[in-house]
Amino acid sequence: MAYYSREEQETHYLYDPLSANWRVYSTYPPHIRKLIKHADVTSTEIDEHGQIIAVNGYVDANQIRLFRARL
């Protein structure tokens, strides 16, 4: 079960042009699991049961894909 309600779950990707880094923050459980495996996680938030409920970290530019939506 998720710690945050559905309305509070989110994932943010932020690009810093000065350092050319993508920073990521997530409270959405499926994204948290992927980020733990594939990102450089710098910090985590853990609930009283020991479950990770939020992550902060960095991903490589080649892990970000922006494309035109199919119609």
CHARMM internal coordinates of N, CA and C (Angstrom, degrees):
IC EDIT
DIST 1 N 1 CA 1.4505
DIST 1 CA 1 C 1.5248
ANGL 1 N 1 CA 1 C 109.53
DIST 1 C 2 N 1.3159
ANGL 1 CA 1 C 2 N 116.49
DIHE 1 N 1 CA 1 C 2 N 140.22
DIST 2 N 2 CA 1.4597
ANGL 1 C 2 N 2 CA 122.14
DIHE 1 CA 1 C 2 N 2 CA -177.78
DIST 2 CA 2 C 1.5223
ANGL 2 N 2 CA 2 C 110.96
DIHE 1 C 2 N 2 CA 2 C -76.18
DIST 2 C 3 N 1.3137
ANGL 2 CA 2 C 3 N 116.27
DIHE 2 N 2 CA 2 C 3 N 144.15
DIST 3 N 3 CA 1.4547
ANGL 2 C 3 N 3 CA 122.50
DIHE 2 CA 2 C 3 N 3 CA 178.50
DIST 3 CA 3 C 1.5331
ANGL 3 N 3 CA 3 C 110.28
DIHE 2 C 3 N 3 CA 3 C -72.40
DIST 3 C 4 N 1.3282
ANGL 3 CA 3 C 4 N 115.66
DIHE 3 N 3 CA 3 C 4 N -43.95
DIST 4 N 4 CA 1.4684
ANGL 3 C 4 N 4 CA 120.64
DIHE 3 CA 3 C 4 N 4 CA 179.82
DIST 4 CA 4 C 1.5294
ANGL 4 N 4 CA 4 C 109.89
DIHE 3 C 4 N 4 CA 4 C -90.28
DIST 4 C 5 N 1.3353
ANGL 4 CA 4 C 5 N 116.28
DIHE 4 N 4 CA 4 C 5 N 147.88
DIST 5 N 5 CA 1.4647
ANGL 4 C 5 N 5 CA 120.07
DIHE 4 CA 4 C 5 N 5 CA 176.67
DIST 5 CA 5 C 1.5253
ANGL 5 N 5 CA 5 C 108.79
DIHE 4 C 5 N 5 CA 5 C -67.55
DIST 5 C 6 N 1.3105
ANGL 5 CA 5 C 6 N 117.14
DIHE 5 N 5 CA 5 C 6 N 162.63
DIST 6 N 6 CA 1.4661
ANGL 5 C 6 N 6 CA 122.29
DIHE 5 CA 5 C 6 N 6 CA -178.91
DIST 6 CA 6 C 1.5332
ANGL 6 N 6 CA 6 C 110.71
DIHE 5 C 6 N 6 CA 6 C -55.43
DIST 6 C 7 N 1.3278
ANGL 6 CA 6 C 7 N 117.37
DIHE 6 N 6 CA 6 C 7 N -38.24
DIST 7 N 7 CA 1.4678
ANGL 6 C 7 N 7 CA 121.37
DIHE 6 CA 6 C 7 N 7 CA -179.33
DIST 7 CA 7 C 1.5262
ANGL 7 N 7 CA 7 C 111.99
DIHE 6 C 7 N 7 CA 7 C -68.08
DIST 7 C 8 N 1.3215
ANGL 7 CA 7 C 8 N 117.67
DIHE 7 N 7 CA 7 C 8 N -26.41
DIST 8 N 8 CA 1.4628
ANGL 7 C 8 N 8 CA 121.24
DIHE 7 CA 7 C 8 N 8 CA -177.25
DIST 8 CA 8 C 1.5269
ANGL 8 N 8 CA 8 C 113.58
DIHE 7 C 8 N 8 CA 8 C -92.80
DIST 8 C 9 N 1.3178
ANGL 8 CA 8 C 9 N 118.41
DIHE 8 N 8 CA 8 C 9 N -12.79
DIST 9 N 9 CA 1.4599
ANGL 8 C 9 N 9 CA 121.02
DIHE 8 CA 8 C 9 N 9 CA -178.37
DIST 9 CA 9 C 1.5288
ANGL 9 N 9 CA 9 C 109.48
DIHE 8 C 9 N 9 CA 9 C -73.95
DIST 9 C 10 N 1.3505
ANGL 9 CA 9 C 10 N 114.97
DIHE 9 N 9 CA 9 C 10 N 136.17
DIST 10 N 10 CA 1.4599
ANGL 9 C 10 N 10 CA 119.57
DIHE 9 CA 9 C 10 N 10 CA -177.11
DIST 10 CA 10 C 1.5221
ANGL 10 N 10 CA 10 C 110.74
DIHE 9 C 10 N 10 CA 10 C -157.94
DIST 10 C 11 N 1.3157
ANGL 10 CA 10 C 11 N 115.19
DIHE 10 N 10 CA 10 C 11 N 160.37
DIST 11 N 11 CA 1.4599
ANGL 10 C 11 N 11 CA 122.72
DIHE 10 CA 10 C 11 N 11 CA 172.63
DIST 11 CA 11 C 1.5147
ANGL 11 N 11 CA 11 C 107.30
DIHE 10 C 11 N 11 CA 11 C -136.23
DIST 11 C 12 N 1.3362
ANGL 11 CA 11 C 12 N 116.06
DIHE 11 N 11 CA 11 C 12 N 130.10
DIST 12 N 12 CA 1.4606
ANGL 11 C 12 N 12 CA 121.89
DIHE 11 CA 11 C 12 N 12 CA -179.88
DIST 12 CA 12 C 1.5185
ANGL 12 N 12 CA 12 C 109.57
DIHE 11 C 12 N 12 CA 12 C -121.90
DIST 12 C 13 N 1.3222
ANGL 12 CA 12 C 13 N 115.75
DIHE 12 N 12 CA 12 C 13 N 132.14
DIST 13 N 13 CA 1.4601
ANGL 12 C 13 N 13 CA 122.57
DIHE 12 CA 12 C 13 N 13 CA 170.48
DIST 13 CA 13 C 1.5149
ANGL 13 N 13 CA 13 C 106.45
DIHE 12 C 13 N 13 CA 13 C -112.98
DIST 13 C 14 N 1.3253
ANGL 13 CA 13 C 14 N 116.95
DIHE 13 N 13 CA 13 C 14 N 124.12
DIST 14 N 14 CA 1.4597
ANGL 13 C 14 N 14 CA 121.90
DIHE 13 CA 13 C 14 N 14 CA -177.57
DIST 14 CA 14 C 1.5244
ANGL 14 N 14 CA 14 C 109.24
DIHE 13 C 14 N 14 CA 14 C -122.85
DIST 14 C 15 N 1.3275
ANGL 14 CA 14 C 15 N 116.77
DIHE 14 N 14 CA 14 C 15 N 128.93
DIST 15 N 15 CA 1.4554
ANGL 14 C 15 N 15 CA 120.92
DIHE 14 CA 14 C 15 N 15 CA 179.80
DIST 15 CA 15 C 1.5140
ANGL 15 N 15 CA 15 C 109.97
DIHE 14 C 15 N 15 CA 15 C -102.13
DIST 15 C 16 N 1.3283
ANGL 15 CA 15 C 16 N 116.35
DIHE 15 N 15 CA 15 C 16 N 131.63
DIST 16 N 16 CA 1.4574
ANGL 15 C 16 N 16 CA 122.62
DIHE 15 CA 15 C 16 N 16 CA 176.50
DIST 16 CA 16 C 1.5278
ANGL 16 N 16 CA 16 C 107.76
DIHE 15 C 16 N 16 CA 16 C -108.55
DIST 16 C 17 N 1.3403
ANGL 16 CA 16 C 17 N 118.50
DIHE 16 N 16 CA 16 C 17 N 105.84
DIST 17 N 17 CA 1.4577
ANGL 16 C 17 N 17 CA 120.48
DIHE 16 CA 16 C 17 N 17 CA -176.73
DIST 17 CA 17 C 1.5279
ANGL 17 N 17 CA 17 C 113.81
DIHE 16 C 17 N 17 CA 17 C -66.93
DIST 17 C 18 N 1.3239
ANGL 17 CA 17 C 18 N 118.50
DIHE 17 N 17 CA 17 C 18 N -24.75
DIST 18 N 18 CA 1.4612
ANGL 17 C 18 N 18 CA 120.28
DIHE 17 CA 17 C 18 N 18 CA 179.12
DIST 18 CA 18 C 1.5171
ANGL 18 N 18 CA 18 C 112.11
DIHE 17 C 18 N 18 CA 18 C -68.89
DIST 18 C 19 N 1.3196
ANGL 18 CA 18 C 19 N 116.70
DIHE 18 N 18 CA 18 C 19 N -41.73
DIST 19 N 19 CA 1.4696
ANGL 18 C 19 N 19 CA 119.99
DIHE 18 CA 18 C 19 N 19 CA 179.54
DIST 19 CA 19 C 1.5239
ANGL 19 N 19 CA 19 C 112.77
DIHE 18 C 19 N 19 CA 19 C -99.59
DIST 19 C 20 N 1.3263
ANGL 19 CA 19 C 20 N 117.10
DIHE 19 N 19 CA 19 C 20 N -7.32
DIST 20 N 20 CA 1.4686
ANGL 19 C 20 N 20 CA 123.94
DIHE 19 CA 19 C 20 N 20 CA -178.32
DIST 20 CA 20 C 1.5331
ANGL 20 N 20 CA 20 C 111.24
DIHE 19 C 20 N 20 CA 20 C 57.69
DIST 20 C 21 N 1.3247
ANGL 20 CA 20 C 21 N 116.56
DIHE 20 N 20 CA 20 C 21 N 39.47
DIST 21 N 21 CA 1.4593
ANGL 20 C 21 N 21 CA 122.44
DIHE 20 CA 20 C 21 N 21 CA 178.87
DIST 21 CA 21 C 1.5247
ANGL 21 N 21 CA 21 C 111.24
DIHE 20 C 21 N 21 CA 21 C -116.07
DIST 21 C 22 N 1.3223
ANGL 21 CA 21 C 22 N 115.26
DIHE 21 N 21 CA 21 C 22 N 146.90
DIST 22 N 22 CA 1.4587
ANGL 21 C 22 N 22 CA 122.37
DIHE 21 CA 21 C 22 N 22 CA 172.28
DIST 22 CA 22 C 1.5212
ANGL 22 N 22 CA 22 C 107.72
DIHE 21 C 22 N 22 CA 22 C -102.66
DIST 22 C 23 N 1.3292
ANGL 22 CA 22 C 23 N 116.63
DIHE 22 N 22 CA 22 C 23 N 120.43
DIST 23 N 23 CA 1.4574
ANGL 22 C 23 N 23 CA 122.04
DIHE 22 CA 22 C 23 N 23 CA 176.35
DIST 23 CA 23 C 1.5157
ANGL 23 N 23 CA 23 C 107.99
DIHE 22 C 23 N 23 CA 23 C -101.56
DIST 23 C 24 N 1.3260
ANGL 23 CA 23 C 24 N 116.34
DIHE 23 N 23 CA 23 C 24 N 144.78
DIST 24 N 24 CA 1.4524
ANGL 23 C 24 N 24 CA 120.45
DIHE 23 CA 23 C 24 N 24 CA -177.66
DIST 24 CA 24 C 1.5267
ANGL 24 N 24 CA 24 C 109.70
DIHE 23 C 24 N 24 CA 24 C -132.30
DIST 24 C 25 N 1.3343
ANGL 24 CA 24 C 25 N 115.26
DIHE 24 N 24 CA 24 C 25 N 142.46
DIST 25 N 25 CA 1.4613
ANGL 24 C 25 N 25 CA 122.94
DIHE 24 CA 24 C 25 N 25 CA 176.25
DIST 25 CA 25 C 1.5196
ANGL 25 N 25 CA 25 C 106.78
DIHE 24 C 25 N 25 CA 25 C -136.62
DIST 25 C 26 N 1.3292
ANGL 25 CA 25 C 26 N 117.81
DIHE 25 N 25 CA 25 C 26 N 134.49
DIST 26 N 26 CA 1.4622
ANGL 25 C 26 N 26 CA 119.46
DIHE 25 CA 25 C 26 N 26 CA -179.98
DIST 26 CA 26 C 1.5222
ANGL 26 N 26 CA 26 C 112.22
DIHE 25 C 26 N 26 CA 26 C -146.50
DIST 26 C 27 N 1.3388
ANGL 26 CA 26 C 27 N 114.26
DIHE 26 N 26 CA 26 C 27 N 143.06
DIST 27 N 27 CA 1.4603
ANGL 26 C 27 N 27 CA 122.57
DIHE 26 CA 26 C 27 N 27 CA 170.38
DIST 27 CA 27 C 1.5253
ANGL 27 N 27 CA 27 C 109.80
DIHE 26 C 27 N 27 CA 27 C -121.36
DIST 27 C 28 N 1.3316
ANGL 27 CA 27 C 28 N 117.01
DIHE 27 N 27 CA 27 C 28 N 9.65
DIST 28 N 28 CA 1.4657
ANGL 27 C 28 N 28 CA 123.57
DIHE 27 CA 27 C 28 N 28 CA -179.17
DIST 28 CA 28 C 1.5313
ANGL 28 N 28 CA 28 C 108.33
DIHE 27 C 28 N 28 CA 28 C -93.22
DIST 28 C 29 N 1.3418
ANGL 28 CA 28 C 29 N 118.45
DIHE 28 N 28 CA 28 C 29 N 113.58
DIST 29 N 29 CA 1.4668
ANGL 28 C 29 N 29 CA 121.51
DIHE 28 CA 28 C 29 N 29 CA -171.44
DIST 29 CA 29 C 1.5286
ANGL 29 N 29 CA 29 C 116.74
DIHE 28 C 29 N 29 CA 29 C -50.57
DIST 29 C 30 N 1.3463
ANGL 29 CA 29 C 30 N 120.89
DIHE 29 N 29 CA 29 C 30 N -44.72
DIST 30 N 30 CA 1.4664
ANGL 29 C 30 N 30 CA 118.44
DIHE 29 CA 29 C 30 N 30 CA 177.94
DIST 30 CA 30 C 1.5352
ANGL 30 N 30 CA 30 C 113.04
DIHE 29 C 30 N 30 CA 30 C -61.86
DIST 30 C 31 N 1.3275
ANGL 30 CA 30 C 31 N 117.23
DIHE 30 N 30 CA 30 C 31 N -37.12
DIST 31 N 31 CA 1.4588
ANGL 30 C 31 N 31 CA 120.51
DIHE 30 CA 30 C 31 N 31 CA 178.17
DIST 31 CA 31 C 1.5237
ANGL 31 N 31 CA 31 C 110.92
DIHE 30 C 31 N 31 CA 31 C -72.41
DIST 31 C 32 N 1.3198
ANGL 31 CA 31 C 32 N 117.65
DIHE 31 N 31 CA 31 C 32 N -36.53
DIST 32 N 32 CA 1.4665
ANGL 31 C 32 N 32 CA 120.80
DIHE 31 CA 31 C 32 N 32 CA 176.93
DIST 32 CA 32 C 1.5235
ANGL 32 N 32 CA 32 C 109.92
DIHE 31 C 32 N 32 CA 32 C -57.59
DIST 32 C 33 N 1.3329
ANGL 32 CA 32 C 33 N 116.77
DIHE 32 N 32 CA 32 C 33 N -46.34
DIST 33 N 33 CA 1.4736
ANGL 32 C 33 N 33 CA 120.27
DIHE 32 CA 32 C 33 N 33 CA 179.93
DIST 33 CA 33 C 1.5246
ANGL 33 N 33 CA 33 C 111.64
DIHE 32 C 33 N 33 CA 33 C -60.76
DIST 33 C 34 N 1.3255
ANGL 33 CA 33 C 34 N 118.04
DIHE 33 N 33 CA 33 C 34 N -42.28
DIST 34 N 34 CA 1.4633
ANGL 33 C 34 N 34 CA 121.47
DIHE 33 CA 33 C 34 N 34 CA 178.87
DIST 34 CA 34 C 1.5200
ANGL 34 N 34 CA 34 C 111.32
DIHE 33 C 34 N 34 CA 34 C -67.69
DIST 34 C 35 N 1.3196
ANGL 34 CA 34 C 35 N 116.85
DIHE 34 N 34 CA 34 C 35 N -41.78
DIST 35 N 35 CA 1.4595
ANGL 34 C 35 N 35 CA 120.08
DIHE 34 CA 34 C 35 N 35 CA -178.42
DIST 35 CA 35 C 1.5251
ANGL 35 N 35 CA 35 C 111.74
DIHE 34 C 35 N 35 CA 35 C -66.13
DIST 35 C 36 N 1.2987
ANGL 35 CA 35 C 36 N 117.57
DIHE 35 N 35 CA 35 C 36 N -37.32
DIST 36 N 36 CA 1.4660
ANGL 35 C 36 N 36 CA 120.52
DIHE 35 CA 35 C 36 N 36 CA 177.62
DIST 36 CA 36 C 1.5255
ANGL 36 N 36 CA 36 C 110.25
DIHE 35 C 36 N 36 CA 36 C -60.68
DIST 36 C 37 N 1.3275
ANGL 36 CA 36 C 37 N 116.55
DIHE 36 N 36 CA 36 C 37 N -36.51
DIST 37 N 37 CA 1.4721
ANGL 36 C 37 N 37 CA 120.77
DIHE 36 CA 36 C 37 N 37 CA -179.60
DIST 37 CA 37 C 1.5245
ANGL 37 N 37 CA 37 C 113.11
DIHE 36 C 37 N 37 CA 37 C -78.36
DIST 37 C 38 N 1.3464
ANGL 37 CA 37 C 38 N 117.64
DIHE 37 N 37 CA 37 C 38 N -36.36
DIST 38 N 38 CA 1.4590
ANGL 37 C 38 N 38 CA 120.32
DIHE 37 CA 37 C 38 N 38 CA -166.86
DIST 38 CA 38 C 1.5245
ANGL 38 N 38 CA 38 C 116.02
DIHE 37 C 38 N 38 CA 38 C -117.95
DIST 38 C 39 N 1.3054
ANGL 38 CA 38 C 39 N 119.50
DIHE 38 N 38 CA 38 C 39 N -7.58
DIST 39 N 39 CA 1.4655
ANGL 38 C 39 N 39 CA 121.55
DIHE 38 CA 38 C 39 N 39 CA -176.93
DIST 39 CA 39 C 1.5251
ANGL 39 N 39 CA 39 C 110.57
DIHE 38 C 39 N 39 CA 39 C -110.10
DIST 39 C 40 N 1.3046
ANGL 39 CA 39 C 40 N 115.09
DIHE 39 N 39 CA 39 C 40 N 165.60
DIST 40 N 40 CA 1.4616
ANGL 39 C 40 N 40 CA 121.48
DIHE 39 CA 39 C 40 N 40 CA 172.60
DIST 40 CA 40 C 1.5323
ANGL 40 N 40 CA 40 C 105.87
DIHE 39 C 40 N 40 CA 40 C -90.04
DIST 40 C 41 N 1.3215
ANGL 40 CA 40 C 41 N 116.41
DIHE 40 N 40 CA 40 C 41 N 89.98
DIST 41 N 41 CA 1.4660
ANGL 40 C 41 N 41 CA 122.22
DIHE 40 CA 40 C 41 N 41 CA -175.61
DIST 41 CA 41 C 1.5227
ANGL 41 N 41 CA 41 C 109.12
DIHE 40 C 41 N 41 CA 41 C -76.22
DIST 41 C 42 N 1.3395
ANGL 41 CA 41 C 42 N 115.98
DIHE 41 N 41 CA 41 C 42 N 125.51
DIST 42 N 42 CA 1.4595
ANGL 41 C 42 N 42 CA 121.13
DIHE 41 CA 41 C 42 N 42 CA -179.10
DIST 42 CA 42 C 1.5223
ANGL 42 N 42 CA 42 C 112.78
DIHE 41 C 42 N 42 CA 42 C -99.02
DIST 42 C 43 N 1.3416
ANGL 42 CA 42 C 43 N 117.17
DIHE 42 N 42 CA 42 C 43 N -26.76
DIST 43 N 43 CA 1.4578
ANGL 42 C 43 N 43 CA 119.03
DIHE 42 CA 42 C 43 N 43 CA 177.32
DIST 43 CA 43 C 1.5311
ANGL 43 N 43 CA 43 C 109.85
DIHE 42 C 43 N 43 CA 43 C -156.37
DIST 43 C 44 N 1.3253
ANGL 43 CA 43 C 44 N 114.52
DIHE 43 N 43 CA 43 C 44 N 154.28
DIST 44 N 44 CA 1.4626
ANGL 43 C 44 N 44 CA 121.04
DIHE 43 CA 43 C 44 N 44 CA 177.71
DIST 44 CA 44 C 1.5154
ANGL 44 N 44 CA 44 C 109.17
DIHE 43 C 44 N 44 CA 44 C -133.98
DIST 44 C 45 N 1.3141
ANGL 44 CA 44 C 45 N 115.15
DIHE 44 N 44 CA 44 C 45 N 153.17
DIST 45 N 45 CA 1.4671
ANGL 44 C 45 N 45 CA 122.70
DIHE 44 CA 44 C 45 N 45 CA 172.16
DIST 45 CA 45 C 1.5172
ANGL 45 N 45 CA 45 C 106.84
DIHE 44 C 45 N 45 CA 45 C -108.69
DIST 45 C 46 N 1.3112
ANGL 45 CA 45 C 46 N 117.55
DIHE 45 N 45 CA 45 C 46 N 133.69
DIST 46 N 46 CA 1.4609
ANGL 45 C 46 N 46 CA 122.00
DIHE 45 CA 45 C 46 N 46 CA -177.23
DIST 46 CA 46 C 1.5260
ANGL 46 N 46 CA 46 C 108.90
DIHE 45 C 46 N 46 CA 46 C -123.78
DIST 46 C 47 N 1.3477
ANGL 46 CA 46 C 47 N 116.38
DIHE 46 N 46 CA 46 C 47 N 136.68
DIST 47 N 47 CA 1.4599
ANGL 46 C 47 N 47 CA 119.94
DIHE 46 CA 46 C 47 N 47 CA 178.90
DIST 47 CA 47 C 1.5252
ANGL 47 N 47 CA 47 C 110.66
DIHE 46 C 47 N 47 CA 47 C -82.95
DIST 47 C 48 N 1.3248
ANGL 47 CA 47 C 48 N 115.94
DIHE 47 N 47 CA 47 C 48 N -176.93
DIST 48 N 48 CA 1.4684
ANGL 47 C 48 N 48 CA 121.48
DIHE 47 CA 47 C 48 N 48 CA -176.29
DIST 48 CA 48 C 1.5268
ANGL 48 N 48 CA 48 C 113.28
DIHE 47 C 48 N 48 CA 48 C -67.15
DIST 48 C 49 N 1.3402
ANGL 48 CA 48 C 49 N 117.08
DIHE 48 N 48 CA 48 C 49 N -14.28
DIST 49 N 49 CA 1.4680
ANGL 48 C 49 N 49 CA 121.27
DIHE 48 CA 48 C 49 N 49 CA 179.48
DIST 49 CA 49 C 1.5281
ANGL 49 N 49 CA 49 C 112.04
DIHE 48 C 49 N 49 CA 49 C -97.82
DIST 49 C 50 N 1.3256
ANGL 49 CA 49 C 50 N 116.96
DIHE 49 N 49 CA 49 C 50 N 2.47
DIST 50 N 50 CA 1.4599
ANGL 49 C 50 N 50 CA 121.49
DIHE 49 CA 49 C 50 N 50 CA 179.59
DIST 50 CA 50 C 1.5149
ANGL 50 N 50 CA 50 C 114.36
DIHE 49 C 50 N 50 CA 50 C 85.18
DIST 50 C 51 N 1.3229
ANGL 50 CA 50 C 51 N 118.12
DIHE 50 N 50 CA 50 C 51 N 9.69
DIST 51 N 51 CA 1.4583
ANGL 50 C 51 N 51 CA 122.42
DIHE 50 CA 50 C 51 N 51 CA -179.99
DIST 51 CA 51 C 1.5286
ANGL 51 N 51 CA 51 C 109.61
DIHE 50 C 51 N 51 CA 51 C -88.45
DIST 51 C 52 N 1.3294
ANGL 51 CA 51 C 52 N 117.09
DIHE 51 N 51 CA 51 C 52 N 137.58
DIST 52 N 52 CA 1.4634
ANGL 51 C 52 N 52 CA 121.25
DIHE 51 CA 51 C 52 N 52 CA 176.73
DIST 52 CA 52 C 1.5208
ANGL 52 N 52 CA 52 C 108.19
DIHE 51 C 52 N 52 CA 52 C -72.92
DIST 52 C 53 N 1.3369
ANGL 52 CA 52 C 53 N 116.29
DIHE 52 N 52 CA 52 C 53 N 124.84
DIST 53 N 53 CA 1.4630
ANGL 52 C 53 N 53 CA 120.51
DIHE 52 CA 52 C 53 N 53 CA -176.86
DIST 53 CA 53 C 1.5253
ANGL 53 N 53 CA 53 C 112.59
DIHE 52 C 53 N 53 CA 53 C -114.42
DIST 53 C 54 N 1.3342
ANGL 53 CA 53 C 54 N 118.22
DIHE 53 N 53 CA 53 C 54 N -10.65
DIST 54 N 54 CA 1.4624
ANGL 53 C 54 N 54 CA 121.97
DIHE 53 CA 53 C 54 N 54 CA 177.48
DIST 54 CA 54 C 1.5198
ANGL 54 N 54 CA 54 C 109.09
DIHE 53 C 54 N 54 CA 54 C -159.39
DIST 54 C 55 N 1.3285
ANGL 54 CA 54 C 55 N 116.23
DIHE 54 N 54 CA 54 C 55 N 148.04
DIST 55 N 55 CA 1.4603
ANGL 54 C 55 N 55 CA 121.56
DIHE 54 CA 54 C 55 N 55 CA 177.20
DIST 55 CA 55 C 1.5201
ANGL 55 N 55 CA 55 C 110.12
DIHE 54 C 55 N 55 CA 55 C -134.98
DIST 55 C 56 N 1.3302
ANGL 55 CA 55 C 56 N 115.10
DIHE 55 N 55 CA 55 C 56 N 150.25
DIST 56 N 56 CA 1.4582
ANGL 55 C 56 N 56 CA 125.05
DIHE 55 CA 55 C 56 N 56 CA 171.03
DIST 56 CA 56 C 1.5135
ANGL 56 N 56 CA 56 C 106.75
DIHE 55 C 56 N 56 CA 56 C -125.44
DIST 56 C 57 N 1.3186
ANGL 56 CA 56 C 57 N 116.52
DIHE 56 N 56 CA 56 C 57 N 143.22
DIST 57 N 57 CA 1.4524
ANGL 56 C 57 N 57 CA 118.24
DIHE 56 CA 56 C 57 N 57 CA 177.33
DIST 57 CA 57 C 1.5078
ANGL 57 N 57 CA 57 C 112.36
DIHE 56 C 57 N 57 CA 57 C -179.05
DIST 57 C 58 N 1.3376
ANGL 57 CA 57 C 58 N 114.97
DIHE 57 N 57 CA 57 C 58 N -166.14
DIST 58 N 58 CA 1.4563
ANGL 57 C 58 N 58 CA 122.74
DIHE 57 CA 57 C 58 N 58 CA -178.61
DIST 58 CA 58 C 1.5205
ANGL 58 N 58 CA 58 C 109.73
DIHE 57 C 58 N 58 CA 58 C -129.04
DIST 58 C 59 N 1.3324
ANGL 58 CA 58 C 59 N 115.80
DIHE 58 N 58 CA 58 C 59 N 146.66
DIST 59 N 59 CA 1.4625
ANGL 58 C 59 N 59 CA 121.26
DIHE 58 CA 58 C 59 N 59 CA 173.87
DIST 59 CA 59 C 1.5315
ANGL 59 N 59 CA 59 C 107.85
DIHE 58 C 59 N 59 CA 59 C -125.45
DIST 59 C 60 N 1.3270
ANGL 59 CA 59 C 60 N 116.18
DIHE 59 N 59 CA 59 C 60 N 156.16
DIST 60 N 60 CA 1.4614
ANGL 59 C 60 N 60 CA 121.47
DIHE 59 CA 59 C 60 N 60 CA 176.92
DIST 60 CA 60 C 1.5171
ANGL 60 N 60 CA 60 C 110.20
DIHE 59 C 60 N 60 CA 60 C -73.76
DIST 60 C 61 N 1.3155
ANGL 60 CA 60 C 61 N 115.91
DIHE 60 N 60 CA 60 C 61 N 153.94
DIST 61 N 61 CA 1.4638
ANGL 60 C 61 N 61 CA 120.73
DIHE 60 CA 60 C 61 N 61 CA 179.34
DIST 61 CA 61 C 1.5260
ANGL 61 N 61 CA 61 C 111.34
DIHE 60 C 61 N 61 CA 61 C -59.68
DIST 61 C 62 N 1.3434
ANGL 61 CA 61 C 62 N 117.85
DIHE 61 N 61 CA 61 C 62 N -31.92
DIST 62 N 62 CA 1.4630
ANGL 61 C 62 N 62 CA 119.17
DIHE 61 CA 61 C 62 N 62 CA -179.84
DIST 62 CA 62 C 1.5274
ANGL 62 N 62 CA 62 C 112.58
DIHE 61 C 62 N 62 CA 62 C -74.80
DIST 62 C 63 N 1.3374
ANGL 62 CA 62 C 63 N 118.51
DIHE 62 N 62 CA 62 C 63 N -2.81
DIST 63 N 63 CA 1.4502
ANGL 62 C 63 N 63 CA 121.99
DIHE 62 CA 62 C 63 N 63 CA 174.90
DIST 63 CA 63 C 1.5275
ANGL 63 N 63 CA 63 C 112.14
DIHE 62 C 63 N 63 CA 63 C -94.15
DIST 63 C 64 N 1.3212
ANGL 63 CA 63 C 64 N 116.72
DIHE 63 N 63 CA 63 C 64 N -4.00
DIST 64 N 64 CA 1.4582
ANGL 63 C 64 N 64 CA 122.61
DIHE 63 CA 63 C 64 N 64 CA 179.50
DIST 64 CA 64 C 1.5196
ANGL 64 N 64 CA 64 C 107.94
DIHE 63 C 64 N 64 CA 64 C -105.02
DIST 64 C 65 N 1.3146
ANGL 64 CA 64 C 65 N 116.67
DIHE 64 N 64 CA 64 C 65 N 131.03
DIST 65 N 65 CA 1.4629
ANGL 64 C 65 N 65 CA 120.57
DIHE 64 CA 64 C 65 N 65 CA -178.33
DIST 65 CA 65 C 1.5198
ANGL 65 N 65 CA 65 C 109.54
DIHE 64 C 65 N 65 CA 65 C -132.64
DIST 65 C 66 N 1.3050
ANGL 65 CA 65 C 66 N 116.13
DIHE 65 N 65 CA 65 C 66 N 115.68
DIST 66 N 66 CA 1.4617
ANGL 65 C 66 N 66 CA 122.19
DIHE 65 CA 65 C 66 N 66 CA 174.85
DIST 66 CA 66 C 1.5112
ANGL 66 N 66 CA 66 C 107.64
DIHE 65 C 66 N 66 CA 66 C -109.09
DIST 66 C 67 N 1.3207
ANGL 66 CA 66 C 67 N 117.89
DIHE 66 N 66 CA 66 C 67 N 131.84
DIST 67 N 67 CA 1.4551
ANGL 66 C 67 N 67 CA 120.92
DIHE 66 CA 66 C 67 N 67 CA -176.29
DIST 67 CA 67 C 1.5266
ANGL 67 N 67 CA 67 C 109.87
DIHE 66 C 67 N 67 CA 67 C -150.28
DIST 67 C 68 N 1.3051
ANGL 67 CA 67 C 68 N 114.73
DIHE 67 N 67 CA 67 C 68 N 163.87
DIST 68 N 68 CA 1.4540
ANGL 67 C 68 N 68 CA 120.61
DIHE 67 CA 67 C 68 N 68 CA 177.45
DIST 68 CA 68 C 1.5339
ANGL 68 N 68 CA 68 C 109.19
DIHE 67 C 68 N 68 CA 68 C -75.00
DIST 68 C 69 N 1.3055
ANGL 68 CA 68 C 69 N 115.80
DIHE 68 N 68 CA 68 C 69 N 134.47
DIST 69 N 69 CA 1.4673
ANGL 68 C 69 N 69 CA 120.37
DIHE 68 CA 68 C 69 N 69 CA 179.36
DIST 69 CA 69 C 1.5192
ANGL 69 N 69 CA 69 C 110.52
DIHE 68 C 69 N 69 CA 69 C -68.59
DIST 69 C 70 N 1.3195
ANGL 69 CA 69 C 70 N 115.52
DIHE 69 N 69 CA 69 C 70 N 144.93
DIST 70 N 70 CA 1.4703
ANGL 69 C 70 N 70 CA 120.41
DIHE 69 CA 69 C 70 N 70 CA 175.78
DIST 70 CA 70 C 1.5154
ANGL 70 N 70 CA 70 C 109.71
DIHE 69 C 70 N 70 CA 70 C -74.98
DIST 70 C 71 N 1.2869
ANGL 70 CA 70 C 71 N 115.92
DIHE 70 N 70 CA 70 C 71 N 143.18
DIST 71 N 71 CA 1.4705
ANGL 70 C 71 N 71 CA 119.88
DIHE 70 CA 70 C 71 N 71 CA 178.39
DIST 71 CA 71 C 1.5014
ANGL 71 N 71 CA 71 C 110.97
DIHE 70 C 71 N 71 CA 71 C -106.85
END
COOR INIT
IC SEED 1 N 1 CA 1 C
IC BUILD
